[in-house]
Each structure stands twice: as C-alpha cells, then as structure tokens.
Amino acid sequence: MTNRFKTSITNTNSNSSLFTQEFAKIIRRYKRFCVYIKRLLEETNRSYNEINDKRVLAPEKFSEIKLSEVNREFIENLSSRPIALIVCSQTYNGKARFVNELLNEALLPESPIIKNNDIVRMIRIKVTNKKKKTLSFEFSPDT
C-alpha cells in the first residue's frame, strides 16, 4: 500500500478521501467499459444480421463465426450485473474500517474484537444511483 493510500485511510473525515475518490474513478471506468461492451455487442448483432440477410457467407460458414448463445448471455450479463466487492481481513476492525472508508461514512462500528467462539457475519451493502444505501446482515447460526 502506498503512503498516499495509508494517509487517506487513516485520516477519516467528513470530506471524500483520496481512497474513496480513486475507487469512484474505478467504478466510473467500469461503467464506461460496460457501455462500450454493450455497444460492441449491438454492433456485432447488426453485422451478423447484415451478413445473414445479404447471404455474404454460406450458412455453415456463418454458423461458425456466429457468437454462441452462452457467450452472448455472458456478455449481456457482464454489462448489466452490479459490481461485487469481497472484503477479507483477519480482523473485524480492519474490514469495518475499509468499508467505512470506501463508503466515506461510518456505517460499521470499528471497535469490536471478535474471538474464536464469536459468530462472524457476512454483510451485503448495496449502493444504488439513488444515493440510497442499504445494509443487510446474513449469518448462519451453524458457523
């Protein structure tokens, strides 16, 4: 971790941290790539339709170059799925601090010390374009 990120993580304040700003840039870049992928798929579909309609290739050759349904679904889902981020750490405090810094909000308490017998929970945080954050706790009593 660079000194720049160490500083931004340790200094939490009400302003957007450098870490949060950098992560936001990554998200914006990801969204741009999703739009680009979607546009490429649309252009590919138009090209396939044109090749098929004008009978440029023999049907067997056309079926060889055509995108399979599995690949098409994968590409379509790639651009429409929400981003998922898994945060792993040996301590609860580390994960809570990272998530709080990432969201630029003190959402999770940073103080508890988890012991071996304690139940460790998974949390799911959804951030939408509506500036609404939801937090849900999921845990299994068997673990």
C-alpha positions in Angstrom: 0.0 0.0 0.0 1.5 3.4 -0.9 1.9 6.2 1.6 -0.7 8.1 -0.3 -3.3 5.5 0.5 -2.1 4.9 4.0 -2.7 8.5 4.8 -6.1 8.6 3.2 -7.3 5.5 5.1 -6.0 6.6 8.5 -7.4 10.2 8.2 -11.1 9.8 8.2 -13.1 13.0 8.0 -16.4 14.2 6.5 -14.8 15.1 3.2 -14.4 12.5 0.5 -11.0 10.8 1.0 -8.5 10.2 -1.7 -9.2 6.5 -1.4 -12.9 7.0 -2.0 -12.2 9.3 -4.9 -9.9 6.8 -6.5 -12.4 4.0 -6.0 -15.1 6.2 -7.6 -12.8 6.6 -10.6 -12.5 2.8 -10.9 -16.3 2.5 -10.8 -16.8 5.2 -13.4 -14.3 3.5 -15.7 -16.0 0.1 -15.2 -19.4 1.7 -16.1 -17.8 3.2 -19.2 -16.4 -0.2 -20.2 -19.9 -1.7 -19.7 -21.4 0.8 -22.0 -18.7 0.1 -24.5 -19.2 -3.7 -24.3 -23.0 -3.2 -24.8 -22.4 -1.1 -27.8 -19.9 -3.6 -29.3 -22.5 -6.4 -28.8 -25.2 -4.3 -30.6 -22.8 -3.6 -33.5 -21.8 -7.2 -33.7 -25.5 -8.2 -33.8 -26.1 -5.7 -36.6 -23.1 -7.1 -38.5 -24.3 -10.7 -38.1 -27.8 -9.7 -39.3 -26.4 -7.9 -42.3 -24.1 -10.8 -43.2 -27.0 -13.2 -42.8 -29.6 -11.1 -44.7 -27.3 -10.4 -47.7 -26.1 -14.0 -47.8 -22.4 -13.0 -47.8 -21.4 -16.3 -46.4 -22.7 -19.8 -46.8 -25.0 -20.9 -43.8 -22.4 -23.3 -42.5 -19.6 -20.6 -42.5 -22.0 -18.1 -40.9 -22.8 -20.6 -38.1 -19.0 -21.0 -37.5 -18.4 -17.3 -36.9 -21.7 -16.5 -35.1 -21.5 -15.8 -31.4 -22.8 -18.7 -29.3 -25.8 -18.1 -27.1 -23.8 -18.9 -24.0 -21.2 -16.3 -24.9 -23.9 -13.8 -25.9 -25.6 -14.2 -22.5 -22.3 -13.9 -20.7 -21.6 -10.6 -22.4 -25.1 -9.3 -21.8 -24.9 -10.2 -18.1 -21.4 -8.7 -17.8 -22.7 -5.2 -18.6 -25.8 -5.4 -16.5 -24.6 -7.1 -13.3 -23.8 -4.9 -10.3 -20.3 -4.7 -9.1 -19.5 -7.1 -6.2 -16.6 -6.5 -3.9 -15.5 -9.0 -1.3 -13.5 -7.6 1.7 -11.3 -10.1 3.6 -9.3 -9.4 6.7 -8.1 -11.2 9.8 -9.8 -8.7 12.0 -13.3 -7.3 12.0 -11.9 -3.8 12.7 -9.9 -3.9 9.5 -12.9 -4.8 7.3 -15.1 -2.3 9.1 -12.6 0.4 8.6 -12.0 -0.4 5.0 -15.8 -0.4 4.3 -16.4 2.8 6.2 -13.5 4.5 4.2 -14.8 3.1 1.0 -18.3 4.5 1.5 -17.0 7.6 3.2 -19.4 7.0 6.0 -19.2 5.5 9.5 -21.6 2.7 8.6 -20.0 -0.2 10.6 -18.7 0.1 14.1 -14.9 -0.3 14.3 -14.4 -1.3 17.9 -15.4 -4.9 18.5 -12.8 -7.6 18.9 -14.0 -10.9 17.5 -13.0 -14.0 19.5 -12.8 -17.5 18.1 -16.2 -18.5 19.5 -18.0 -15.5 18.2 -20.3 -15.6 15.2 -18.8 -13.8 12.2 -21.4 -12.2 9.9 -21.4 -11.5 6.2 -22.9 -8.2 5.2 -24.2 -7.0 1.9 -24.1 -3.3 1.2 -25.9 -2.1 -1.9 -25.2 1.3 -3.3 -27.6 2.5 -6.0 -27.7 5.5 -8.2 -30.4 6.9 -6.0 -27.9 7.7 -3.2 -29.6 5.2 -1.0 -27.5 2.7 0.9 -29.0 -0.5 2.4 -27.3 -2.8 4.8 -28.3 -6.4 5.4 -26.7 -8.9 7.7 -26.6 -12.5 6.7 -25.3 -15.2 9.0 -25.6 -18.9 9.7 -26.1 -19.9 13.3 -24.2 -23.2 12.5 -20.9 -21.4 11.8 
